[in-house]
Amino acid sequence: MRLTCDIDTKNPLVLLFSILRGIWLCRSLPEIERSRKGWHLFWYGLKIDQKTMFKYRLLIRDDQNRVKLDMISDKRIQQVMFNRKIFVKIPKYK
């Protein structure tokens, strides 16, 4: 399972704290990407269930409102990062 966290601050100490806690929980280094409001942290290939993923996101200090929305909504797509998705281009036939 993939774990994505949205850290909505540009404070480097908050980012460092989140990265260290994520490393401790996930046992691996995250990919880090700068966002408009702060940072996105990505962990891939984790062998955890969805409930654990939500716990980890809260412990790493992901945006609490976003985590709550993901938890209560059945129809909302969770953890979507469209710029991280790989789209396959299908050739057009003439």
Helices and strands as residue ranges (DSSP letters): E 3-7, H 12-26, E 31-34, E 39-43, H 50-59, H 64-72, G 82-84
